[in-house]
Amino acid sequence: MTFRPANKEEIVSVLRSANQRKTKVGPPDLSALNRIVEHTPEDMTVTVEAGVTLSALQSALAQRGQWLPIDPPNPDHLTIAHLLSANLNGPRRFGFGTIRDHLIGLQVVLADGRLIRSGGKVVKNVAGYDLLKLFVGAHDSLGFIVEATFKLLPLPESEHFVRARCGSLSECRQVIEAVLDSDVTPVVFDCHNNSDEREYFVVLGFAGTYEDVDWQLGKAATLRFNEAATFDYERDFFSNDLSKRHRLSVLPSRLTEALAQLGVSPFVARAGNGVIHHRADLESSVSEPRPNAPTLLLQKVKDTFDPLHILPDFP
């Protein structure tokens, strides 16, 4: 059952009732919970309701020269609740980390209807148990996120993206290794083909002061990064059929080896992190077996937070 609450109290009421009746509840539509509760520019923190879209939040923060350094696909439609519950990220993950790294406080409605808060509204906060990261990436299986507090960063003075064109994956490997051995510190470090042609691109992004970005662009040019780049490859890849997208994680040192096993299928890879998004046929492609997940531990956590299993199951 999916429902559309007008406020947090309605979520509390629905979950209390479902808990008493032992009936399953689907994730709520949080579009009505769309307020920016508190933005403190001098502390570089913001507290928002979970129905706010990422795009709306970034627009509001930009008015004060700040931003949340997270860039997953489709920010116009992506709510903070979904961003957190699915632990989403984008190309700037290499330089800025994941959403977990910027989350400092969380308010969640548990399965029994309790409204709890973990963390705080300041960056240096050590009160209580650090439970908030349990809910990031839990896909609403432990509770419904209704409010979140993040630490922010100043908007960079300058940001530029460049790419190196490669004719083979072995050439890509050489370029990637050259970047890792150099003095450049990109915030974006991607590799993609995003087509059925055997042509590959390594993409670097630099952000910071004008002087720093200009210096890094000069260094990158000596490593064959002579073409301007955009994020069109990211937008095009993630705007297509969801059912045909797959994710594979490998050691960064084995990235091109794993890509070679995918054939000519379109892919977007985080070269610095070893995360590959691809459209290969999984039945015909060869990939590393996924290590056994700690199912017993996951089950114990689920049973602790949702003993009657009325919330969505972890996918």
C-alpha positions in Angstrom: 0.0 0.0 0.0 1.4 3.4 -1.1 0.1 6.5 0.5 0.5 10.3 0.2 0.8 11.9 3.6 0.4 15.6 4.2 2.9 15.7 7.1 5.1 13.5 9.3 2.2 12.9 11.7 0.2 11.1 9.1 3.1 8.8 8.4 3.4 8.0 12.1 -0.4 7.3 12.2 -0.3 5.0 9.2 2.6 3.0 10.4 1.2 2.7 13.9 -2.1 1.4 12.5 -0.3 -1.0 10.1 1.9 -2.3 12.9 -1.2 -3.1 15.0 -2.9 -4.8 12.1 0.3 -6.5 10.9 -0.3 -5.3 7.4 2.4 -4.4 4.9 3.0 -0.7 3.9 4.6 0.5 0.7 6.8 3.6 0.5 5.0 6.9 0.9 4.7 9.6 -1.7 6.5 12.5 0.1 5.8 15.2 -2.4 3.9 17.2 0.2 6.9 17.2 2.5 8.9 19.7 0.4 10.2 22.4 2.7 13.7 23.5 3.3 13.4 23.6 7.1 16.6 25.5 7.9 19.6 26.7 6.0 22.5 28.1 8.0 25.0 29.5 5.5 27.6 30.5 8.1 27.6 26.9 9.5 27.3 25.4 5.9 24.5 23.1 6.9 20.9 22.6 5.6 17.9 20.7 7.0 15.3 19.6 4.5 12.1 17.5 4.4 12.6 14.3 2.4 10.1 15.2 -0.3 12.3 18.1 -1.6 13.8 17.4 -5.0 17.6 17.6 -5.3 17.3 20.2 -8.1 15.1 22.5 -5.9 17.5 22.1 -3.0 20.6 22.9 -5.2 18.8 26.0 -6.6 18.1 27.3 -3.2 21.6 26.7 -1.9 23.2 28.3 -5.0 21.6 31.6 -4.0 24.0 31.7 -1.1 27.0 30.3 -3.0 26.7 26.8 -1.6 25.8 23.3 -2.8 25.4 19.7 -1.8 28.2 18.0 -3.8 26.1 15.1 -5.1 25.1 14.7 -8.7 23.0 11.6 -9.4 20.9 11.3 -12.6 17.5 13.1 -13.0 17.8 15.7 -10.1 14.6 17.4 -11.2 12.6 14.3 -10.2 14.8 12.8 -7.5 13.7 13.4 -3.9 16.0 13.5 -1.0 14.2 10.4 0.4 15.0 8.4 -2.7 18.5 9.8 -2.9 19.2 8.5 0.6 17.2 5.3 0.5 18.9 4.2 -2.7 22.3 5.7 -1.9 22.6 7.3 -5.3 25.6 9.3 -6.7 27.1 10.5 -9.9 30.3 11.4 -11.7 31.6 13.7 -8.9 31.6 10.8 -6.5 35.4 10.4 -7.1 36.2 13.9 -5.7 33.4 14.5 -3.2 32.4 11.0 -2.0 28.8 9.6 -1.6 25.8 11.1 0.1 26.8 9.3 3.3 29.8 11.6 3.6 27.6 14.7 3.7 24.8 13.5 5.9 25.0 14.6 9.6 21.4 14.2 10.8 18.3 12.1 10.0 14.7 11.9 11.1 13.0 8.6 10.4 9.6 7.0 11.1 10.1 3.5 12.3 7.9 0.5 11.6 6.0 0.9 14.9 5.3 4.6 14.3 8.1 6.0 16.4 9.6 9.2 15.0 13.3 9.1 15.8 16.2 11.4 15.2 19.9 10.4 14.7 22.8 12.7 14.4 22.3 16.5 14.7 22.3 19.8 12.9 25.9 20.7 13.4 29.0 19.2 11.7 30.8 18.4 15.0 28.2 16.3 16.7 29.0 13.2 18.8 25.7 12.7 20.8 24.0 9.3 20.7 24.5 6.3 18.6 25.5 6.8 14.9 22.5 5.0 13.5 21.7 7.3 10.5 24.0 5.5 8.1 22.0 2.3 8.5 19.1 3.9 6.7 21.2 5.1 3.7 20.9 2.5 1.0 18.3 0.5 3.0 15.5 1.1 0.4 12.9 2.0 3.1 13.3 -1.5 4.6 14.1 -0.1 8.1 12.0 3.0 8.2 10.8 6.0 6.2 13.2 9.0 6.0 11.3 12.2 6.5 14.0 14.8 7.2 17.7 15.1 6.7 20.5 17.5 7.6 23.6 17.8 5.4 26.9 19.6 5.5 27.6 21.7 2.5 30.5 23.1 0.4 31.0 26.4 -1.3 30.3 26.4 -5.0 33.6 26.2 -6.9 34.9 29.3 -8.7 35.6 27.3 -11.8 34.8 23.8 -13.1 36.0 22.3 -16.4 35.7 18.8 -18.0 38.1 17.4 -20.6 38.4 14.0 -22.2 41.0 11.7 -23.9 39.9 9.7 -26.9 41.1 6.1 -27.0 40.9 3.5 -29.7 41.0 0.5 -27.4 40.6 -0.5 -23.8 44.3 -1.2 -23.5 44.8 2.4 -24.5 42.3 3.5 -21.9 44.2 1.6 -19.3 47.4 3.5 -20.2 45.6 6.8 -19.9 44.0 5.9 -16.6 47.4 4.8 -15.2 49.0 8.0 -16.4 46.4 10.0 -14.5 46.9 8.0 -11.3 50.7 8.5 -11.6 50.3 12.3 -12.2 49.9 15.3 -9.9 46.3 16.1 -11.0 43.4 15.7 -8.5 40.2 15.4 -10.5 36.8 15.5 -9.0 35.5 13.4 -11.9 37.4 10.4 -13.2 35.2 8.4 -15.7 35.5 6.1 -18.6 32.7 5.4 -21.1 31.8 4.4 -24.6 28.0 4.8 -24.4 27.7 3.5 -28.0 28.1 0.3 -29.9 31.3 1.5 -31.5 34.8 0.5 -30.3 35.8 4.0 -29.3 36.3 4.9 -25.7 36.8 8.1 -23.7 38.4 8.9 -20.3 36.8 12.0 -18.7 38.4 14.2 -16.1 36.7 17.0 -14.2 38.4 19.7 -12.2 36.8 22.2 -9.7 38.2 24.9 -7.5 39.8 28.3 -7.8 40.5 29.6 -11.3 44.2 29.3 -10.8 44.1 25.7 -9.6 41.7 24.6 -12.4 43.9 26.2 -15.0 47.0 24.6 -13.7 45.3 21.2 -13.6 44.0 21.6 -17.2 47.5 22.3 -18.3 48.8 19.1 -16.6 45.9 17.1 -18.1 46.7 18.4 -21.6 50.1 16.7 -21.3 48.3 13.4 -20.6 46.3 13.6 -23.9 43.2 15.3 -22.4 42.8 17.9 -25.2 39.1 17.7 -25.9 36.4 19.6 -24.0 33.9 17.2 -22.4 30.3 17.4 -21.1 28.1 15.1 -19.0 26.0 14.2 -22.1 27.3 10.6 -21.9 25.9 10.4 -18.3 22.5 11.8 -19.2 22.1 9.7 -22.3 23.0 6.5 -20.5 20.8 6.9 -17.5 17.8 8.3 -19.4 17.3 5.0 -21.3 15.4 1.9 -20.2 16.0 1.1 -16.5 15.4 -2.6 -17.0 18.5 -2.9 -19.3 20.9 -1.2 -16.9 23.2 -3.3 -14.7 25.9 -2.4 -12.1 29.2 -4.2 -11.5 31.8 -3.3 -8.9 35.4 -4.3 -9.3 38.8 -3.3 -8.0 39.8 -0.1 -9.9 43.0 -1.9 -11.0 40.8 -4.5 -12.8 38.4 -2.0 -14.4 39.5 -2.3 -18.1 39.7 -6.1 -17.6 36.1 -6.2 -16.5 35.0 -3.8 -19.3 36.6 -6.1 -21.9 34.3 -8.9 -20.7 31.2 -6.8 -21.5 31.8 -6.7 -25.2 30.6 -3.6 -27.2 27.7 -2.9 -24.9 27.3 0.8 -23.8 28.8 1.5 -20.4 29.7 4.4 -18.0 32.4 3.5 -15.5 33.8 5.4 -12.5 37.4 4.8 -13.3 38.6 5.9 -10.0 36.2 3.8 -7.9 35.7 0.6 -10.0 32.0 1.0 -10.4 30.6 0.1 -13.8 27.1 0.8 -15.1 26.5 -1.2 -18.3 23.9 -2.6 -20.7 25.5 -6.0 -21.4 23.4 -9.2 -21.6 24.2 -10.7 -18.2 23.5 -14.2 -19.4 26.2 -13.9 -22.0 28.7 -11.6 -20.3 31.2 -12.9 -17.8 31.6 -11.1 -14.5 33.0 -11.7 -11.1 30.8 -13.7 -8.8 29.4 -11.4 -6.1 30.7 -12.4 -2.7 28.0 -13.8 -0.4 26.1 -11.0 1.3 26.0 -11.0 5.1 22.4 -12.3 5.0 22.2 -13.3 8.6 23.4 -9.9 9.8 21.0 -8.1 7.4 18.1 -10.3 8.6 18.9 -9.5 12.3 19.0 -5.7 11.5 15.6 -6.0 9.7 14.1 -8.0 12.5 15.3 -5.5 15.1 13.8 -2.4 13.2 10.8 -4.1 11.6 10.0 -7.4 13.5 6.6 -7.7 11.8 8.1 -7.0 8.4 5.5 -4.4 7.4 8.0 -2.3 5.6 9.3 -3.0 2.1 11.9 -5.8 1.9 15.5 -5.0 1.1 15.9 -5.7 -2.6 
